[in-house]
């Protein structure tokens, strides 16, 4: 069989070149050539190439009904919040990529999870950024006992896979993928080609052996995982660690999951003993004002399978600039501008000469449209300098024609609010429950003007 050779592939058009140059000769794009390995196809009747049959059972064409399932084996990590984000636990043979800012706690989380897993499973922790002594010191600082946890300090991906084949772990952790390199490529670790090749070999190893693989990834200034986008496509699950600057709370979110819900949320608190699970996250996203204040609205957000009580704050103040400012933290700024236009057109509330600042308490990022009604009511409350009714929650989507549209899981949101002591709710008409939760008064509206009249 012919040996694999190194080529340079354009990330824009896919064209290949024998050597690197600043510009792709096919599409004209600049600085898009990255080093990769070209494996020649096997001759007809011979053995399959290295890429063919890389996953178990990937040979020939079969009927879907004849495929035998081996069942979905879940491995509990010992951290319920992490298991929730993963969809119930680690799946054997899965590849999980976890990214986050430097120092946010990725290695701490995985070391705590590995210490718990090592009690019942064989776990191999491979570090490419720290020495074994540093890992041991972190374990002592976190007060975790993991004498059976296997450690290795290695950056060559071929050596890591060879070690894993000898150790046969149920869980393999690689910290981090940006420090790994393959002998098949000559570029430095962290290059696009090295990331793609290293991740490809680890994913192939996970599928062939049934080992659950954790990959730690660095992030760029924009907050995305460094490296080619194909890195997130190759793995089964992508998790992001987030936190508000200066806050001790950490939020881990699933943005891709082949074995569970997307946008599932797990909440941790960082203390001297490492990351501690937060079982009641709604409490940290509420300010707990002693008196009613204008510009504050409580909503029930839905993150994955979990309803959360979140406080949306707004500050509307007279602008002394030619173009009033529109600032949104934790919410979509373009949607804020749209909602202010709807309030003017269909509610008669003009804020064109006002600066509008909105914020989600706790550093949480809300992406669902159920935040439309709370955001608009909080802005109106601040604009009129009149607090919203006490012990009231709200949710609902607002359309451009001024209608209040329903959101999914309305009854579950109301039950969560009633569980935390809220006695009033403002919801879309289509989300009015047949039977309101005990002790809760539910008010339903069809139009934005109806919601404004309540103030």
C-alpha positions as CSV (number, residue, x, y, z in Angstrom):
1,X,0.0,0.0,0.0
2,X,1.3,3.5,-0.9
3,X,2.3,5.6,2.0
4,X,0.2,8.6,3.2
5,X,1.6,11.9,2.0
6,X,1.3,15.5,3.3
7,X,-0.7,17.9,1.2
8,X,-2.2,21.4,1.8
9,X,-6.0,21.7,1.5
10,X,-7.9,25.0,1.0
11,X,-10.5,25.5,3.7
12,X,-12.6,27.6,1.4
13,X,-12.9,25.4,-1.7
14,X,-11.2,22.1,-0.8
15,X,-8.6,22.2,-3.5
16,X,-5.3,20.5,-2.7
17,X,-1.7,21.7,-3.3
18,X,1.6,19.9,-2.9
19,X,3.1,22.8,-0.9
20,X,1.9,25.8,1.1
21,X,1.4,29.2,-0.5
22,X,-0.3,32.3,0.7
23,X,-3.1,32.2,-1.9
24,X,-5.2,29.3,-3.1
25,X,-4.6,29.0,-6.9
26,X,-8.2,27.6,-7.5
27,X,-10.5,30.0,-5.6
28,X,-8.0,32.9,-4.9
29,X,-8.6,32.9,-1.1
30,X,-5.8,34.1,1.1
31,X,-4.2,32.2,4.0
32,X,-6.7,29.2,3.7
33,X,-4.2,26.4,3.0
34,X,-3.8,24.0,5.9
35,X,-1.7,20.9,6.2
36,X,-3.5,17.6,6.1
37,X,-2.7,13.9,5.3
38,X,-3.8,12.4,2.0
39,X,-4.4,8.7,2.2
40,X,-4.5,6.9,-1.2
41,X,-7.4,4.6,-1.8
42,X,-6.8,0.9,-1.7
43,X,-6.6,-0.9,-5.0
44,X,-9.7,-2.8,-6.1
45,X,-9.9,-6.2,-4.4
46,X,-7.4,-5.2,-1.8
47,X,-7.6,-4.2,1.8
48,X,-9.6,-1.1,2.7
49,X,-7.8,2.2,3.2
50,X,-7.3,3.7,6.7
51,X,-10.4,5.9,6.4
52,X,-12.7,3.1,5.1
53,X,-14.3,1.0,7.8
54,X,-13.1,3.3,10.5
55,X,-16.2,2.8,12.6
56,X,-17.5,-0.6,13.8
57,X,-19.9,-2.2,11.3
58,X,-19.2,0.3,8.5
59,X,-18.8,-2.2,5.8
60,X,-21.3,-2.9,3.0
61,X,-24.9,-1.7,2.6
62,X,-27.6,-3.2,4.8
63,X,-31.2,-2.7,5.5
64,X,-32.0,-0.4,8.5
65,X,-34.3,-3.1,10.0
66,X,-31.4,-5.6,10.0
67,X,-29.1,-3.4,12.1
68,X,-28.8,-4.8,15.6
69,X,-28.7,-2.3,18.4
70,X,-26.4,-2.9,21.4
71,X,-28.3,-0.5,23.7
72,X,-27.4,2.9,24.9
73,X,-25.0,2.4,27.8
74,X,-24.9,5.4,30.2
75,X,-22.0,6.0,32.6
76,X,-22.8,8.3,35.5
77,X,-20.1,10.9,36.1
78,X,-20.9,11.4,39.8
79,X,-21.9,15.1,39.0
80,X,-25.6,15.3,38.4
81,X,-25.4,18.7,36.8
82,X,-22.9,17.4,34.3
83,X,-25.0,14.2,33.7
84,X,-28.0,16.5,33.0
85,X,-26.2,18.4,30.3
86,X,-24.9,15.2,28.8
87,X,-28.5,13.8,28.6
88,X,-28.3,11.4,31.5
89,X,-24.6,10.5,31.6
90,X,-21.7,9.5,29.4
91,X,-22.6,7.3,26.4
92,X,-20.1,4.5,25.7
93,X,-18.2,5.3,22.4
94,X,-19.1,9.0,22.4
95,X,-16.8,11.9,21.9
96,X,-17.5,15.0,24.0
97,X,-15.8,18.4,23.4
98,X,-15.8,20.9,26.2
99,X,-14.6,24.5,25.8
100,X,-14.4,27.6,27.9
101,X,-12.3,30.6,28.8
102,X,-8.9,30.1,30.5
103,X,-9.2,29.4,34.2
104,X,-13.0,28.9,34.1
105,X,-12.7,25.3,35.5
106,X,-12.6,22.9,32.6
107,X,-9.7,20.8,34.1
108,X,-11.2,21.1,37.6
109,X,-14.5,19.8,36.4
110,X,-13.0,16.8,34.6
111,X,-10.7,15.9,37.4
112,X,-13.6,15.8,39.8
113,X,-15.7,13.8,37.4
114,X,-12.7,11.4,36.7
115,X,-12.2,10.9,40.5
116,X,-15.8,9.8,40.8
117,X,-15.7,7.6,37.7
118,X,-12.5,5.9,38.8
119,X,-14.3,4.2,41.7
120,X,-16.2,1.9,39.4
121,X,-14.6,2.4,35.9
122,X,-11.1,2.4,34.4
123,X,-10.3,6.0,33.6
124,X,-7.2,7.4,31.8
125,X,-6.5,11.1,32.2
126,X,-4.0,12.4,29.6
127,X,-2.6,15.9,30.1
128,X,-0.7,17.8,27.5
129,X,-0.5,21.1,29.4
130,X,0.6,20.1,32.9
131,X,3.0,17.7,34.5
132,X,1.8,14.8,36.6
133,X,2.9,16.6,39.7
134,X,0.7,19.5,38.9
135,X,-2.3,17.3,38.4
136,X,-1.6,15.6,41.7
137,X,-1.4,19.0,43.5
138,X,-4.7,20.0,42.0
139,X,-6.3,16.8,43.2
140,X,-5.0,17.5,46.7
141,X,-6.3,21.0,46.6
142,X,-9.8,19.7,45.5
143,X,-9.6,17.0,48.2
144,X,-10.5,14.3,45.7
145,X,-9.3,10.7,46.3
146,X,-8.6,8.9,43.1
147,X,-5.8,6.5,43.7
148,X,-7.0,4.3,40.9
149,X,-7.1,7.1,38.4
150,X,-4.6,6.5,35.6
151,X,-2.5,9.5,34.5
152,X,-0.3,10.2,31.5
153,X,1.6,13.2,30.3
154,X,1.8,13.0,26.5
155,X,1.2,15.1,23.5
156,X,1.7,12.7,20.6
157,X,-1.7,11.4,19.5
158,X,-0.3,8.1,18.2
159,X,1.4,7.4,21.6
160,X,-1.9,8.4,23.4
161,X,-3.9,5.9,21.4
162,X,-1.3,3.2,21.8
163,X,-1.4,3.7,25.6
164,X,-5.2,3.7,25.6
165,X,-5.2,0.4,23.7
166,X,-3.0,-1.1,26.4
167,X,-4.9,0.4,29.3
168,X,-8.4,-0.2,27.8
169,X,-10.1,2.6,29.8
170,X,-13.9,3.1,29.8
171,X,-13.3,6.9,29.9
172,X,-10.4,8.8,28.2
173,X,-9.8,12.5,28.9
174,X,-7.5,14.5,26.7
175,X,-6.5,17.9,28.1
176,X,-6.3,19.7,25.7
177,X,-6.7,19.0,22.0
178,X,-4.8,22.1,21.1
179,X,-1.6,20.7,22.6
180,X,-1.8,17.4,20.6
181,X,0.1,16.6,17.4
182,X,0.4,13.8,15.0
183,X,3.6,12.4,13.6
184,X,2.0,12.3,10.2
185,X,2.1,16.1,10.0
186,X,5.0,18.5,10.3
187,X,3.1,21.5,11.5
188,X,3.2,22.7,15.1
189,X,0.6,21.6,17.7
190,X,-2.5,23.8,17.5
191,X,-2.4,24.2,13.7
192,X,-5.6,23.5,11.8
193,X,-4.3,20.3,10.3
194,X,-3.1,19.0,13.6
195,X,-6.4,19.7,15.3
196,X,-8.4,18.0,12.6
197,X,-6.1,14.9,12.4
198,X,-5.8,14.5,16.2
199,X,-9.5,14.8,16.8
200,X,-10.2,12.4,13.9
201,X,-8.0,9.7,15.4
202,X,-9.5,10.1,18.8
203,X,-13.1,9.9,17.5
204,X,-12.2,6.9,15.4
205,X,-10.7,5.2,18.5
206,X,-13.9,6.0,20.6
207,X,-16.2,4.5,18.0
208,X,-14.1,1.4,17.4
209,X,-13.5,0.6,21.1
210,X,-16.6,1.9,22.8
211,X,-14.5,4.3,25.0
212,X,-16.1,7.6,26.1
213,X,-13.7,10.4,25.2
214,X,-13.5,13.9,26.7
215,X,-11.7,16.5,24.7
216,X,-10.8,19.9,26.3
217,X,-10.7,22.8,23.8
218,X,-9.4,26.3,24.1
219,X,-11.6,29.2,22.9
220,X,-10.9,32.3,20.8
221,X,-11.5,35.9,21.8
222,X,-15.0,35.6,20.2
223,X,-15.8,32.8,22.6
224,X,-15.8,29.9,20.1
225,X,-13.6,26.8,20.3
226,X,-10.3,27.5,18.5
227,X,-9.7,25.5,15.4
228,X,-11.7,24.5,12.3
229,X,-15.4,24.3,12.5
230,X,-15.2,20.7,11.5
231,X,-13.9,19.9,15.0
232,X,-17.3,20.5,16.4
233,X,-18.9,18.4,13.6
234,X,-16.8,15.4,14.3
235,X,-17.7,15.0,18.0
236,X,-21.0,13.8,19.4
237,X,-21.4,16.5,22.1
238,X,-20.2,20.1,22.4
239,X,-20.3,21.8,25.8
240,X,-19.5,25.4,26.6
241,X,-18.4,26.7,30.0
242,X,-19.7,30.2,30.7
243,X,-19.6,32.7,33.6
244,X,-20.2,36.3,34.3
245,X,-17.0,38.3,35.0
246,X,-16.3,38.3,38.7
247,X,-19.0,35.8,39.5
248,X,-18.3,32.5,41.2
249,X,-21.1,30.7,39.4
250,X,-20.3,28.6,36.3
251,X,-22.9,27.6,33.7
252,X,-22.2,24.7,31.4
253,X,-24.4,24.6,28.3
254,X,-24.8,21.9,25.6
255,X,-24.9,23.4,22.1
256,X,-24.8,20.1,20.3
257,X,-25.8,16.7,21.7
258,X,-26.6,13.5,19.7
259,X,-27.7,11.8,22.9
260,X,-29.7,14.4,24.7
261,X,-31.4,17.8,24.6
262,X,-29.6,20.8,23.1
263,X,-29.3,24.0,25.2
264,X,-29.5,21.9,28.4
265,X,-28.0,23.8,31.3
266,X,-25.9,22.8,34.3
267,X,-25.0,25.3,37.1
268,X,-21.9,25.1,39.4
269,X,-20.4,27.3,42.0
270,X,-16.6,27.6,42.3
271,X,-15.3,27.5,45.9
272,X,-12.1,26.3,47.6
273,X,-13.1,22.7,47.2
274,X,-13.6,23.1,43.4
275,X,-16.9,23.1,41.6
276,X,-20.0,22.5,43.6
277,X,-23.3,21.7,42.1
278,X,-26.2,24.2,42.4
279,X,-29.4,22.2,42.9
280,X,-31.7,25.3,42.9
281,X,-30.3,27.6,40.2
282,X,-33.4,29.8,40.1
283,X,-32.3,31.3,43.4
284,X,-29.0,32.7,42.0
285,X,-30.7,34.4,39.0
286,X,-33.1,36.5,41.2
287,X,-31.8,39.6,42.9
288,X,-34.1,39.4,45.9
289,X,-35.0,43.1,46.3
290,X,-36.2,44.1,49.7
291,X,-38.7,46.5,48.2
292,X,-40.4,46.6,44.8
293,X,-38.3,48.6,42.3
294,X,-39.1,49.8,38.7
295,X,-37.6,48.1,35.8
296,X,-37.5,44.6,37.1
297,X,-39.5,41.7,35.7
298,X,-39.4,38.0,36.6
299,X,-39.7,35.5,33.8
300,X,-39.7,31.7,33.6
301,X,-37.1,30.7,31.0
302,X,-36.7,27.2,29.6
303,X,-33.2,25.8,29.2
304,X,-33.3,22.3,27.8
305,X,-35.5,20.3,30.1
306,X,-35.3,22.7,33.1
307,X,-37.5,25.7,33.8
308,X,-35.6,28.6,35.5
309,X,-36.8,31.7,37.2
310,X,-34.8,34.6,35.7
311,X,-34.8,38.3,36.5
312,X,-34.8,40.8,33.6
313,X,-33.8,44.3,34.5
314,X,-34.2,47.4,32.4
315,X,-33.0,51.0,32.8
316,X,-34.7,53.7,30.6
317,X,-33.2,57.1,30.9
318,X,-33.3,60.3,28.9
319,X,-30.6,60.4,26.2
320,X,-28.3,63.3,25.6
321,X,-26.9,61.9,22.4
322,X,-28.0,62.2,18.9
323,X,-28.5,58.4,18.6
324,X,-29.9,56.9,21.9
325,X,-28.1,53.8,23.1
326,X,-29.6,50.3,23.0
327,X,-27.5,47.9,25.2
328,X,-28.5,44.3,25.9
329,X,-26.6,42.0,28.2
330,X,-27.7,38.3,28.0
331,X,-30.3,39.1,25.4
332,X,-30.4,39.8,21.7
333,X,-29.8,43.5,21.0
334,X,-31.5,43.5,17.6
335,X,-34.6,42.0,19.3
336,X,-34.6,44.7,21.9
337,X,-34.7,47.3,19.1
338,X,-37.6,45.4,17.5
339,X,-39.6,45.2,20.7
340,X,-39.2,49.0,21.3
341,X,-40.6,49.6,17.8
342,X,-43.6,47.3,18.6
343,X,-44.2,49.2,21.8
344,X,-44.3,52.4,19.9
345,X,-46.5,51.2,17.0
346,X,-49.0,49.1,18.9
347,X,-48.8,50.4,22.5
348,X,-48.3,54.1,22.0
349,X,-45.1,54.1,24.1
350,X,-42.3,56.2,22.4
351,X,-38.8,55.7,23.7
352,X,-37.0,57.0,20.7
353,X,-35.3,59.8,22.8
354,X,-34.4,57.4,25.7
355,X,-31.3,55.3,26.4
356,X,-32.4,51.7,27.0
357,X,-30.2,49.2,28.9
358,X,-31.4,45.7,29.7
359,X,-29.6,42.9,31.6
360,X,-30.3,39.3,32.7
361,X,-29.2,38.9,36.4
362,X,-26.6,36.3,37.1
363,X,-24.8,36.5,33.7
364,X,-27.2,34.0,32.1
365,X,-27.8,34.2,28.4
366,X,-31.5,33.9,27.3
367,X,-32.0,33.0,23.6
368,X,-35.6,32.0,23.6
369,X,-38.4,34.3,22.5
370,X,-40.3,33.8,25.8
371,X,-38.3,36.8,27.1
372,X,-40.1,39.3,24.8
373,X,-42.9,40.1,27.2
374,X,-40.8,40.4,30.4
375,X,-38.3,42.6,28.5
376,X,-41.0,44.9,27.2
377,X,-42.7,45.2,30.6
378,X,-39.5,45.8,32.4
379,X,-38.6,48.6,30.0
380,X,-42.1,50.1,30.4
381,X,-41.8,49.9,34.2
382,X,-38.6,51.8,34.2
383,X,-39.9,54.3,31.7
384,X,-42.9,55.1,33.8
385,X,-41.0,54.7,37.0
386,X,-43.6,52.4,38.3
387,X,-42.8,48.9,39.7
388,X,-44.6,45.9,38.4
389,X,-47.1,44.1,40.6
390,X,-45.3,42.1,43.3
391,X,-44.9,38.3,43.2
392,X,-45.6,38.3,39.4
393,X,-44.0,36.2,36.7
394,X,-44.5,36.5,33.0
395,X,-43.4,35.0,29.7
396,X,-44.5,35.2,26.1
397,X,-43.4,36.0,22.5
398,X,-44.3,39.2,20.9
399,X,-45.0,39.5,17.1
400,X,-44.5,42.5,14.9
401,X,-48.2,43.1,14.7
402,X,-48.4,43.5,18.4
403,X,-49.9,40.0,19.3
404,X,-48.7,38.0,22.3
405,X,-47.8,34.6,21.0
406,X,-47.7,31.4,23.1
407,X,-44.5,29.5,24.1
408,X,-44.0,25.8,24.7
409,X,-44.3,24.1,28.1
410,X,-46.4,26.9,29.6
411,X,-48.0,24.8,32.4
412,X,-44.6,23.5,33.5
413,X,-43.3,27.1,33.7
414,X,-46.3,28.1,35.8
415,X,-45.8,25.2,38.2
416,X,-42.2,26.1,38.6
417,X,-43.1,29.7,39.5
418,X,-45.8,28.5,42.0
419,X,-43.2,26.3,43.6
420,X,-41.1,29.3,44.4
421,X,-43.9,31.3,45.9
422,X,-45.1,33.5,43.0
423,X,-48.8,34.2,43.2
424,X,-49.5,36.1,39.9
425,X,-48.6,35.3,36.3
426,X,-49.0,37.2,33.0
427,X,-49.1,34.8,30.1
428,X,-50.3,34.6,26.4
429,X,-53.9,33.7,26.0
430,X,-53.0,30.4,24.3
431,X,-50.9,29.4,27.4
432,X,-53.8,29.9,29.9
433,X,-54.0,26.6,31.8
434,X,-57.2,24.8,32.2
435,X,-56.6,24.7,35.9
436,X,-54.3,27.3,37.5
437,X,-51.7,26.2,40.0
438,X,-52.9,26.3,43.6
439,X,-52.7,29.8,45.0
440,X,-51.8,31.5,41.7
441,X,-53.8,34.0,39.7
442,X,-53.1,33.7,36.0
443,X,-53.9,36.7,33.7
444,X,-53.9,36.0,29.9
445,X,-53.5,38.6,27.2
446,X,-53.8,38.6,23.4
447,X,-52.2,42.0,22.6
448,X,-49.4,44.2,23.8
449,X,-51.8,47.0,24.6
450,X,-53.7,44.7,27.0
451,X,-50.5,44.0,28.9
452,X,-49.7,47.7,29.1
453,X,-53.1,48.4,30.5
454,X,-52.3,46.2,33.5
455,X,-49.8,48.8,34.7
